[in-house]
Amino acid sequence: MAGLILDFRFWILDFFVDFLGFIRVYTPKSSDPIWWTNQYSPARVTGDG
């Protein structure tokens, strides 16, 4: 059972890394650190940004 959980965690991690890679390749803005911080800034979340 522990092995299955471990495999599942690795699968999630692999999927997450692939997803980030996909975003990085297909989103030109992703090379801009300021864009990344703006995406997850409190102001953007609350709608003040």
The first five atom37 places (N, CA, C, CB, O) and aatype in JSON, in Angstrom:
{
  "aatype": [12, 0, 7, 10, 9, 10, 3, 13, 1, 13, 17, 9, 10, 3, 13, 13, 19, 3, 13, 10, 7, 13, 9, 1, 19, 18, 16, 14, 11, 15, 15, 3, 14, 9, 17, 17, 16, 2, 5, 18, 15, 14, 0, 1, 19, 16, 7, 3, 7],
  "atom_mask": [
    [1, 1, 1, 1, 1],
    [1, 1, 1, 1, 1],
    [1, 1, 1, 0, 1],
    [1, 1, 1, 1, 1],
    [1, 1, 1, 1, 1],
    [1, 1, 1, 1, 1],
    [1, 1, 1, 1, 1],
    [1, 1, 1, 1, 1],
    [1, 1, 1, 1, 1],
    [1, 1, 1, 1, 1],
    [1, 1, 1, 1, 1],
    [1, 1, 1, 1, 1],
    [1, 1, 1, 1, 1],
    [1, 1, 1, 1, 1],
    [1, 1, 1, 1, 1],
    [1, 1, 1, 1, 1],
    [1, 1, 1, 1, 1],
    [1, 1, 1, 1, 1],
    [1, 1, 1, 1, 1],
    [1, 1, 1, 1, 1],
    [1, 1, 1, 0, 1],
    [1, 1, 1, 1, 1],
    [1, 1, 1, 1, 1],
    [1, 1, 1, 1, 1],
    [1, 1, 1, 1, 1],
    [1, 1, 1, 1, 1],
    [1, 1, 1, 1, 1],
    [1, 1, 1, 1, 1],
    [1, 1, 1, 1, 1],
    [1, 1, 1, 1, 1],
    [1, 1, 1, 1, 1],
    [1, 1, 1, 1, 1],
    [1, 1, 1, 1, 1],
    [1, 1, 1, 1, 1],
    [1, 1, 1, 1, 1],
    [1, 1, 1, 1, 1],
    [1, 1, 1, 1, 1],
    [1, 1, 1, 1, 1],
    [1, 1, 1, 1, 1],
    [1, 1, 1, 1, 1],
    [1, 1, 1, 1, 1],
    [1, 1, 1, 1, 1],
    [1, 1, 1, 1, 1],
    [1, 1, 1, 1, 1],
    [1, 1, 1, 1, 1],
    [1, 1, 1, 1, 1],
    [1, 1, 1, 0, 1],
    [1, 1, 1, 1, 1],
    [1, 1, 1, 0, 1]
  ],
  "atom_positions": [
    [[0.83, -1.2, 0.0], [0.0, 0.0, 0.0], [0.87, 1.26, 0.0], [-0.94, 0.0, 1.22], [0.6, 2.22, -0.72]],
    [[1.9, 1.23, 0.82], [2.79, 2.38, 0.88], [3.45, 2.62, -0.48], [3.87, 2.17, 1.97], [3.68, 3.76, -0.88]],
    [[3.75, 1.53, -1.17], [4.36, 1.66, -2.49], [3.42, 2.34, -3.48], [0.0, 0.0, 0.0], [3.84, 3.16, -4.3]],
    [[2.14, 2.0, -3.38], [1.16, 2.61, -4.28], [1.04, 4.1, -4.01], [-0.2, 1.94, -4.13], [0.98, 4.91, -4.94]],
    [[1.02, 4.46, -2.74], [0.93, 5.87, -2.36], [2.16, 6.63, -2.87], [0.79, 6.03, -0.83], [2.05, 7.74, -3.38]],
    [[3.32, 6.01, -2.73], [4.56, 6.63, -3.17], [4.53, 6.83, -4.69], [5.78, 5.79, -2.75], [4.91, 7.88, -5.19]],
    [[4.08, 5.8, -5.41], [3.98, 5.91, -6.87], [3.02, 7.02, -7.26], [3.53, 4.57, -7.48], [3.26, 7.76, -8.2]],
    [[1.92, 7.12, -6.52], [0.92, 8.15, -6.81], [1.5, 9.53, -6.61], [-0.32, 7.96, -5.93], [1.26, 10.45, -7.39]],
    [[2.28, 9.68, -5.54], [2.92, 10.97, -5.28], [3.88, 11.33, -6.41], [3.68, 10.95, -3.94], [3.92, 12.48, -6.86]],
    [[4.65, 10.35, -6.88], [5.57, 10.62, -7.97], [4.81, 10.96, -9.25], [6.49, 9.42, -8.2], [5.26, 11.8, -10.04]],
    [[3.66, 10.31, -9.44], [2.86, 10.59, -10.63], [2.34, 12.02, -10.58], [1.69, 9.6, -10.74], [2.38, 12.73, -11.58]],
    [[1.86, 12.45, -9.4], [1.38, 13.82, -9.23], [2.52, 14.81, -9.48], [0.8, 14.02, -7.8], [2.34, 15.82, -10.17]],
    [[3.69, 14.51, -8.91], [4.84, 15.39, -9.07], [5.23, 15.49, -10.54], [6.02, 14.89, -8.24], [5.52, 16.58, -11.03]],
    [[5.24, 14.36, -11.23], [5.6, 14.33, -12.64], [4.59, 15.13, -13.46], [5.68, 12.88, -13.15], [4.97, 15.89, -14.35]],
    [[3.32, 14.95, -13.16], [2.27, 15.68, -13.87], [2.42, 17.19, -13.64], [0.88, 15.2, -13.41], [2.27, 17.98, -14.56]],
    [[2.71, 17.56, -12.38], [2.84, 18.96, -12.03], [4.01, 19.6, -12.77], [3.03, 19.11, -10.52], [3.9, 20.71, -13.29]],
    [[5.14, 18.89, -12.81], [6.32, 19.4, -13.51], [6.03, 19.53, -15.0], [7.54, 18.47, -13.28], [6.41, 20.52, -15.63]],
    [[5.35, 18.53, -15.57], [5.01, 18.59, -16.99], [4.07, 19.76, -17.26], [4.36, 17.27, -17.45], [4.19, 20.44, -18.28]],
    [[3.14, 20.0, -16.35], [2.18, 21.08, -16.51], [2.88, 22.43, -16.48], [1.1, 21.02, -15.42], [2.59, 23.31, -17.28]],
    [[3.81, 22.59, -15.53], [4.58, 23.83, -15.45], [5.41, 24.02, -16.71], [5.48, 23.84, -14.2], [5.53, 25.13, -17.23]],
    [[5.99, 22.93, -17.2], [6.77, 23.0, -18.42], [5.91, 23.42, -19.6], [0.0, 0.0, 0.0], [6.34, 24.19, -20.45]],
    [[4.68, 22.91, -19.63], [3.74, 23.26, -20.7], [3.43, 24.75, -20.67], [2.45, 22.44, -20.57], [3.42, 25.42, -21.7]],
    [[3.17, 25.26, -19.47], [2.89, 26.68, -19.31], [4.1, 27.51, -19.74], [2.51, 27.01, -17.85], [3.96, 28.52, -20.42]],
    [[5.28, 27.06, -19.34], [6.5, 27.82, -19.63], [6.74, 27.88, -21.13], [7.7, 27.18, -18.92], [7.21, 28.9, -21.65]],
    [[6.42, 26.8, -21.83], [6.68, 26.75, -23.27], [5.64, 27.55, -24.05], [6.7, 25.31, -23.76], [5.97, 28.27, -24.99]],
    [[4.38, 27.44, -23.65], [3.3, 28.01, -24.45], [2.81, 29.36, -23.96], [2.17, 27.06, -24.48], [1.9, 29.94, -24.56]],
    [[3.4, 29.87, -22.89], [3.02, 31.2, -22.41], [4.24, 32.12, -22.43], [2.43, 31.11, -20.98], [5.12, 31.99, -21.58]],
    [[4.3, 33.04, -23.38], [5.46, 33.93, -23.51], [5.74, 34.72, -22.23], [5.26, 34.89, -24.66], [6.9, 35.0, -21.92]],
    [[4.69, 35.08, -21.5], [4.87, 35.89, -20.31], [5.58, 35.15, -19.19], [3.53, 36.38, -19.82], [6.08, 35.76, -18.25]],
    [[5.61, 33.82, -19.28], [6.12, 33.03, -18.16], [7.6, 33.27, -17.91], [5.88, 31.55, -18.41], [8.11, 32.93, -16.84]],
    [[8.3, 33.86, -18.88], [9.72, 34.13, -18.68], [9.93, 35.41, -17.86], [10.43, 34.25, -20.03], [11.06, 35.75, -17.51]],
    [[8.84, 36.1, -17.57], [8.92, 37.36, -16.82], [8.59, 37.12, -15.35], [7.95, 38.4, -17.42], [7.45, 36.81, -15.02]],
    [[9.58, 37.26, -14.45], [9.35, 37.01, -13.02], [8.27, 37.91, -12.44], [10.65, 37.2, -12.25], [7.53, 37.49, -11.54]],
    [[8.18, 39.14, -12.95], [7.18, 40.07, -12.45], [5.78, 39.54, -12.76], [7.38, 41.47, -13.06], [4.86, 39.67, -11.96]],
    [[5.63, 38.95, -13.94], [4.34, 38.37, -14.31], [3.96, 37.25, -13.35], [4.37, 37.84, -15.76], [2.81, 37.14, -12.94]],
    [[4.94, 36.42, -13.0], [4.67, 35.32, -12.07], [4.21, 35.84, -10.72], [5.93, 34.44, -11.9], [3.24, 35.33, -10.16]],
    [[4.89, 36.86, -10.2], [4.49, 37.38, -8.89], [3.13, 38.05, -8.97], [5.55, 38.38, -8.36], [2.35, 37.98, -8.03]],
    [[2.83, 38.71, -10.09], [1.53, 39.35, -10.24], [0.41, 38.33, -10.29], [1.51, 40.21, -11.5], [-0.7, 38.59, -9.83]],
    [[0.69, 37.16, -10.86], [-0.32, 36.12, -10.96], [-0.8, 35.68, -9.58], [0.22, 34.93, -11.74], [-1.97, 35.35, -9.4]],
    [[0.11, 35.67, -8.62], [-0.22, 35.12, -7.31], [-0.17, 36.18, -6.21], [0.72, 33.98, -6.97], [-0.09, 35.85, -5.03]],
    [[-0.22, 37.45, -6.6], [-0.18, 38.51, -5.6], [-1.54, 38.63, -4.92], [0.22, 39.85, -6.24], [-2.57, 38.37, -5.54]],
    [[-1.56, 39.04, -3.65], [-2.83, 39.21, -2.93], [-3.76, 40.2, -3.63], [-2.57, 39.68, -1.51], [-4.98, 40.03, -3.61]],
    [[-3.19, 41.22, -4.24], [-4.0, 42.22, -4.92], [-4.78, 41.6, -6.08], [-3.13, 43.37, -5.43], [-5.94, 41.93, -6.3]],
    [[-4.14, 40.71, -6.81], [-4.81, 40.08, -7.94], [-5.91, 39.14, -7.44], [-3.8, 39.31, -8.81], [-6.98, 39.05, -8.04]],
    [[-5.63, 38.45, -6.34], [-6.61, 37.51, -5.8], [-7.85, 38.24, -5.31], [-5.99, 36.69, -4.66], [-8.97, 37.77, -5.5]],
    [[-7.64, 39.38, -4.67], [-8.78, 40.13, -4.12], [-9.44, 41.01, -5.18], [-8.32, 40.99, -2.95], [-10.52, 41.54, -4.94]],
    [[-8.81, 41.16, -6.34], [-9.39, 41.94, -7.41], [-8.98, 43.39, -7.38], [0.0, 0.0, 0.0], [-9.5, 44.2, -8.14]],
    [[-8.03, 43.75, -6.51], [-7.58, 45.14, -6.42], [-6.48, 45.44, -7.43], [-7.09, 45.44, -5.01], [-6.14, 46.61, -7.65]],
    [[-5.94, 44.4, -8.03], [-4.85, 44.59, -8.96], [-5.36, 44.92, -10.33], [0.0, 0.0, 0.0], [-4.56, 45.12, -11.25]]
  ]
}
